[in-house]
Amino acid sequence: MKNRTKKKLLEVVWFLVKLNLLAIPLYILIFLNFSCQPLQNFVAFLSYKLLRMLGVQVGLNQSLLTVIYGFRLIAIQISMDCIGWKSLYALAALVIATPAVKFKKKLRFLILGLPLLFLLNIARIAMTIYLSLALEPSSFSFVHDILWQWGLIFAVLGVWAVWLKCEKRI
């Protein structure tokens, strides 16, 4: 095996080791059922404001959004999982584990990338509610699962890939 190939292989292995070590605190927080009500309230507030700008009749009580649909009230709880903290953590872990980039550049990117991902998550919440109302409230689970699971995964990987491209790592 050539030296360059060995070096690349070691970089990949070291990246995977660091990424897995960085995953340990994530799993600990999940195990401890980590919760931050003020952050949930903040995300609900931002989602409320965005929904109001989109013309949705919505109310807010801490982390509970109530949407008026016809003659019905639909309650949507912004849970800890809704705030996107796992996605933010995943992006930070991917960036920190990335080899051959100075920590200062990583930190500079995270200062921009994490708020961007946070705002994408707020847009995801509002669009999930908006699209569910446009289609039919019973479609909420489908829209939520598609935008929630796949949308955020692609957003995290996409933001990371753009950064890697800018750093000329891919």
Buried (B, 14 or more C-beta within 10 A) or exposed (E): EEEEEEEEEEBEEEBEEBBEEBBEEBEEBEEEEEEEEEBBBBBBBBBBBBBBEEEBEBEBEEBBBBBEEEEEEBEBEBEBEBBBBBBBBBBBBBBBBBEEBEEEBBEEBBEEBBEEBBEBBBBBBBBBBBBBBEEEEEBBEEBBEEBBEEBBEEBBEEBBBBBBEEBEBE
